[in-house]
């Protein structure tokens, strides 16, 4: 009985620890949304390598390694979710979906403004 109680307690502690590592604090959630915007802008070619590195570093600065991994995983999952039902062989459709996301309210806090001029 005691051994089964110990095993059950250990299993519960292990599951709790894994679940808490998958959940995000409000700051991590916000950072993951911002990083998703950075990833989308990079995919569209709006950022060169230096800008991408600087923006990524700015978003992840102040978080520990485990938190950074969670933020990146969540951001990648979000961008992947944007591509749901989009034919990945249709580059224009993929770009349109990413542009729509980058121009949405979700990404307006990035501090980068784009202007288009047509003559």
N, C-alpha and C positions, 0 to 999 in steps of 0.2 A: 504494500500500500504506500509506504513512504517513498519507495523508488519510483512508483508511477506518479506520485505527486511531484517529486523532483523533476522527472522527465517532462511532465506537463508544464511545470513552472518555467523550466528552461526553454521549452518550445514556445510558450507564450511570450517570454522575454525576447526571444529571437525574432518572432513575428512582429512584435511591437517595435523593435529597433529597426527592422527593415521597413515597416510602414512609415515610421517617422522620418526615415531618410528619404523616402519618396515624396513626402509632403513638403510643401514650400511655405516658408514664412512670407508675409506680405512683401518684404523687400526683395526676396528671391523671385517671387512671382512677377513683380514689376520689372526686375532685371531681365527675366526670361522673355517678357514681351518686348522689351527694348532690344534685346539681342536678336530676337526673331526679325525685327525690322532691319537690323544691321545685316543679318544673313540674306534677307531678301534684296537689300540694296546692293550687296556684293554680287549676288547672283545676276542681277540686272546689269552689272558693270558700272554702277554709279560711283563705286568706291575703288580707288586703286589699292594696292597691297598695303601701303603705308597708312592710308586713311582707315582701312579695314582693321588693321592691327591696333591703331590708336583708339578707335571707337570700341572695339572689343575689350581692350584693356580698361578703358574708362568704365564700361558697363560692369566688368567683373572685379574691378578694384575694390578692395575691402572685404571680399568674401574669401572664405577658406577653400581649400582644394575640393573637399567634398561638396560644398555648396556650389562651387563653380561647375562641377560635373553635373549636378542636378539642374542648374540653370541652363547649361548647354543642352542637356537632354530634353528639357521642356521646350526650349526654343526650337530645336530641330524637330521635335514632335509637332509643334505648332505649324511650322513651315510645311512639313510633310502633310499635315491635315489640310492645309490650303490647297494642296495639289490633288486632293481626293476627287475622283471622277474627271480628272484632266488627263488627256492622253499625253503621256510624257514624250512621245515622238513628235508632237505638234509644238514646236518651239514658240510659235506666236501665241498659242493659247496659254502656255506656261508663263510667258512674259506678261501677257495681259493680266493673269491672275496675280502675279507678283506686283505689278504696277498698281493694280487696284488696292492691294494690301498696303503698299508703301504710301499711297496717297490717302489712306483712310485715317480716321481719328486715332487709331491704335498707334500709328507711327508719327503723329504730328509733334510729339515731344522730343524728337531726335535732334532738333536744333539746325537741321539742314533744310533749306528751302530751295525748291526748284522752280524756275520760271521758264515758260516756253513762249517763244515769239514766232509768229508766223507772218510772213509778208505776202 
